Amino acid sequence: MNLERRLRTQWTEAAQDWVGQDQVLRTGLLDSWMLDELGDVRGKRVLDIGCGEGRFSRLLAGLGAEVTGVDLTEPLIERARGMAVGGDRYVVGDAESLAGIEDESFDLAVSYIVLVDVLDYRAAVEAAYRILKPGGRFVVCNVHPMRSAVPYGWINQGNRKLFYAVDNYWNEGPREFPWLGRNFVNMHRTLSSYVNVFVASGFALEGMQEPTPSEEQLVEDPALDDEFRAPNFVVYMLRKPEL
């Protein structure tokens, strides 16, 4: 199976396992960072690109946003539709083109750990730019390139994690790793490659964050203290310039 087809089908095969997966890194850490960067979403039109089963879309809809979730994985979209809370709708679509989504029709766009699953990430970024209104914002959370270079790279001594290994950082391309009971593939790119594509697509980079847990989040889940040892995620705050 070629790489493009594998990236497009692996989530379909893993859909049921993903729905039952503990998402503590999202619910216990990343959601708060994403919501802080998105700000007040009441009355805003939001496109959740790569929405999966719609968990974050439902969260935004509950905060008053008018959300459209788009994902290529039909079983996840079916589940999202069945769990809709009102103010959220879901369509099957490709992040690389966002075909059928009108130009300049959204105030906000969200990409929540999706670009690592996309082969043509330049096309995906350009599509997000196209659908945003002038002045619209694109908030992107992605696996940190320090982690995507060597997925599951902890070096252990017995039960002790010594450090997280980084190797072949400049060798961009697919990385295979065991996850959800199967071999999965993510795409690794360098930090500079992502930033350069954002800028080349027309976005202004307004800031970056490397999320770490709050004291309250650590009390809730002490295992999150690993997030202080090596960057796991990065959040980019982008804006489409005004006309």
C-alpha positions in Angstrom: 0.0 0.0 0.0 1.5 3.4 -1.0 1.9 6.1 1.6 -0.9 8.3 0.5 -3.4 5.5 0.6 -2.2 4.3 4.0 -2.5 7.8 5.5 -6.1 8.0 4.2 -7.2 4.5 5.4 -5.4 3.9 8.7 -7.8 6.0 10.7 -10.8 4.2 9.2 -9.3 0.9 10.4 -8.5 2.4 13.8 -11.7 4.4 14.3 -13.4 2.2 16.9 -10.2 1.8 18.9 -9.7 5.6 18.8 -13.2 6.2 20.2 -12.4 4.1 23.2 -9.0 5.6 23.7 -8.1 7.6 26.8 -7.6 11.1 25.6 -6.1 12.6 28.7 -3.4 14.5 26.9 -6.1 16.4 25.1 -8.7 16.7 27.8 -6.2 17.1 30.7 -3.7 19.3 29.0 -4.2 20.6 25.4 -7.9 21.6 25.5 -7.1 24.4 27.9 -4.3 25.8 25.7 -6.4 25.6 22.6 -9.4 27.3 24.2 -7.2 30.1 25.6 -5.8 30.8 22.1 -9.2 30.6 20.4 -10.7 33.1 22.9 -14.4 33.9 23.0 -16.0 31.8 20.2 -19.6 32.9 20.8 -21.2 33.6 17.5 -18.1 32.7 15.5 -18.1 30.4 12.5 -15.5 27.8 13.3 -14.1 25.1 10.9 -12.6 22.1 12.8 -10.4 20.5 10.3 -9.8 16.8 10.9 -12.5 16.8 13.6 -12.5 13.0 14.1 -15.4 11.9 16.2 -16.2 15.6 17.0 -15.2 15.8 20.6 -13.6 19.3 20.3 -16.2 20.5 17.9 -18.9 19.7 20.5 -16.9 21.5 23.1 -16.7 24.7 20.9 -20.4 24.4 20.0 -21.2 24.2 23.8 -19.4 27.6 24.1 -21.6 29.2 21.6 -19.7 28.7 18.3 -21.3 27.7 15.0 -19.0 24.7 14.2 -18.5 22.7 11.0 -16.4 19.6 11.5 -14.7 18.0 8.5 -12.9 14.7 8.4 -12.0 12.1 5.8 -12.8 9.2 8.1 -16.5 8.3 7.5 -17.0 6.1 10.6 -15.8 9.0 12.8 -18.0 11.5 11.0 -21.0 9.2 11.5 -20.3 9.0 15.2 -19.9 12.8 15.3 -23.2 13.3 13.7 -24.9 10.9 16.1 -23.4 12.9 19.1 -24.1 16.4 17.8 -25.2 18.9 20.5 -26.7 21.6 18.3 -24.6 24.3 16.6 -22.3 21.7 15.2 -22.6 19.9 11.9 -20.2 17.4 10.3 -19.1 16.6 6.7 -16.8 14.1 5.1 -14.0 16.0 3.5 -10.3 16.1 2.8 -8.1 18.6 4.8 -5.8 18.9 1.7 -8.5 20.6 -0.3 -11.6 21.4 1.9 -13.6 20.9 -1.3 -17.1 22.2 -1.0 -16.2 24.7 1.7 -16.7 28.3 0.5 -13.9 30.8 0.3 -13.7 33.3 3.1 -16.6 31.8 5.0 -15.1 31.2 8.5 -13.9 33.4 11.4 -11.7 30.7 12.9 -10.1 27.4 11.8 -8.7 24.7 14.1 -6.3 21.9 13.3 -6.0 19.8 16.4 -3.1 17.2 15.9 -4.0 16.7 12.2 -1.1 17.9 10.1 1.0 14.9 11.1 -1.6 12.7 9.4 -1.6 14.8 6.1 0.7 14.0 3.2 0.4 17.3 1.4 0.5 19.7 4.4 1.2 22.7 2.2 -2.1 22.1 0.4 -3.9 21.7 3.7 -2.5 25.0 5.0 -3.4 26.8 1.8 -6.9 25.4 2.0 -7.3 26.7 5.5 -6.2 30.1 4.3 -8.7 30.1 1.5 -11.7 29.4 3.7 -10.9 32.0 6.3 -12.3 35.6 6.2 -9.7 38.4 6.1 -8.6 38.8 9.6 -9.6 35.2 10.5 -7.4 33.1 12.7 -6.0 29.6 12.3 -5.0 27.8 15.5 -2.9 24.7 14.9 -1.9 22.2 17.5 0.6 19.6 16.3 3.0 16.9 17.6 6.2 18.8 18.3 8.9 18.1 15.7 11.2 17.1 18.6 8.9 14.2 19.2 7.7 13.3 15.7 11.3 12.7 14.6 11.5 9.6 16.8 8.0 8.6 17.9 8.0 6.7 21.3 11.6 7.7 21.8 11.9 7.4 25.5 15.2 5.7 26.6 14.5 3.7 29.7 16.5 2.1 32.4 14.2 -0.4 34.0 11.0 1.5 34.9 12.8 4.8 34.8 12.7 7.1 31.8 16.2 8.5 31.3 15.6 11.0 28.4 13.8 11.4 25.2 15.9 10.6 22.1 16.0 12.9 19.1 17.6 11.6 15.9 17.2 12.0 12.1 15.5 15.3 12.8 16.4 16.7 9.4 15.2 13.6 7.5 11.6 14.6 6.9 9.1 11.9 5.9 7.0 9.1 7.4 7.6 7.6 10.8 6.0 4.2 11.7 5.3 3.3 15.3 3.0 0.9 17.3 -0.2 2.5 18.4 -3.8 1.3 19.0 -2.7 -2.3 18.5 -1.3 -1.7 15.0 1.5 0.0 13.1 0.6 3.7 12.5 2.3 6.3 10.3 2.8 10.0 11.0 4.6 12.5 8.9 7.6 14.2 10.4 8.7 17.7 9.4 11.0 20.2 11.0 9.8 23.2 12.9 11.2 25.5 10.3 9.4 23.7 7.5 6.0 24.2 9.2 6.7 27.9 9.9 7.9 28.5 6.4 4.8 26.9 4.9 2.5 28.9 7.1 4.2 32.2 6.0 4.5 31.2 2.3 0.7 30.4 2.4 0.0 34.0 3.4 -0.5 33.7 7.2 1.1 36.0 9.7 2.6 34.0 12.6 1.3 35.7 15.8 2.8 33.4 18.3 3.8 29.9 19.3 3.3 27.9 22.5 4.7 24.6 23.8 2.1 23.4 26.2 2.9 22.2 29.7 0.5 21.3 32.5 -0.8 23.6 35.2 -0.5 22.8 38.8 -4.1 21.9 38.9 -3.7 19.5 35.9 -0.8 17.8 37.6 -2.9 17.2 40.7 -5.5 15.7 38.5 -3.0 13.5 36.6 0.6 13.4 38.1 1.8 11.4 35.0 1.6 14.7 33.1 4.9 15.7 34.7 6.6 14.0 31.7 5.4 17.0 29.7 8.1 19.2 31.4 10.9 16.9 30.2 10.7 17.1 26.5 8.3 19.2 24.3 5.4 17.0 23.2 3.2 19.5 21.4 3.4 22.9 19.7 0.5 25.4 19.1 0.9 27.9 16.3 -1.3 31.0 16.3 -1.8 32.3 12.7 -3.9 35.1 11.2 -5.0 35.8 7.6 -4.2 39.5 7.0 -6.9 42.0 6.6 -7.6 43.3 3.0 
